[in-house]
Amino acid sequence: MGVKSGDESSGKGNDKNNGSNKVEIHLRITIIGKQERILLLFSQSKKLENLVRKIRSIKWDQVLQCWHLPCKKEEVVLFKRGTGTCSTGDN
């Protein structure tokens, strides 16, 4: 499942993405501490990271080096709303 945010550029530390200013966020379901969680995988982006930090149920995993949410539909909806997501890969 992929999600795109409308205000960021992608690329590892590079603000240029063939003229596009979007970051792709890949969502992956996994188990963390006996709970199903959704991993948020995206290129480094200060602006997007600041938006993600505002989501109440989000947590950072130091080992996996990524943010994650509870695996619930309402969490994905809140995430998409909070980050200004414009499209998903599985509408």
C-alpha positions in Angstrom: 0.0 0.0 0.0 1.5 3.3 -1.0 0.5 6.8 0.1 1.7 10.1 -1.4 1.9 13.4 0.4 1.3 16.5 -1.5 3.9 18.9 -0.1 7.3 17.3 0.0 10.1 16.2 -2.3 11.5 12.7 -2.2 15.0 11.4 -2.6 17.5 10.6 0.1 18.6 14.0 1.3 17.9 15.5 -2.2 15.2 18.0 -2.7 14.9 17.3 -6.4 12.7 14.5 -7.7 12.4 15.1 -11.5 10.5 18.4 -10.8 8.0 16.7 -8.5 7.5 17.9 -5.0 5.9 14.7 -3.6 7.1 12.1 -1.2 6.0 8.5 -1.5 5.1 6.9 1.8 5.0 3.2 1.8 2.9 1.4 4.4 3.8 -2.0 5.5 2.0 -4.2 8.1 4.2 -6.0 10.7 4.1 -7.2 14.3 5.7 -5.1 17.0 5.4 -6.3 20.6 2.6 -8.8 19.8 0.5 -6.1 18.1 -0.2 -5.5 14.4 1.3 -2.2 13.4 1.6 -0.2 10.1 5.1 0.9 9.3 5.5 4.3 7.6 8.4 4.2 5.2 9.5 7.4 3.5 12.6 9.3 2.5 14.0 11.8 5.0 11.8 14.9 5.0 11.7 17.3 7.9 8.3 18.8 7.0 6.7 15.4 6.7 8.4 14.2 9.9 7.0 17.2 11.8 3.5 16.4 10.5 3.8 12.7 11.5 4.9 13.6 15.0 1.6 15.3 15.6 -0.4 12.1 15.2 -1.3 10.9 18.6 -1.0 7.2 18.2 2.3 7.2 16.2 5.5 5.8 17.6 9.1 5.8 16.5 10.9 2.4 16.4 14.7 2.9 17.0 15.6 -0.5 15.7 13.5 -0.4 12.5 14.2 3.4 12.1 10.7 4.2 11.1 7.4 5.5 12.5 4.4 3.1 13.1 0.7 3.2 13.9 -1.8 0.7 15.2 -3.1 -1.4 12.4 -6.7 0.0 12.2 -8.5 1.6 9.3 -9.3 4.8 11.4 -5.6 5.3 12.1 -4.9 5.3 8.3 -7.7 7.8 7.7 -6.3 10.1 10.5 -2.8 9.7 9.0 -3.9 10.6 5.5 -5.9 13.6 6.8 -3.0 14.8 9.0 -0.4 14.6 6.3 -2.4 16.0 3.4 -2.2 12.8 1.5 -3.6 13.0 -2.0 -3.7 9.4 -3.2 -3.4 5.8 -2.2 -2.3 2.8 -4.1 -5.4 0.7 -3.3 -8.5 3.0 -3.4 
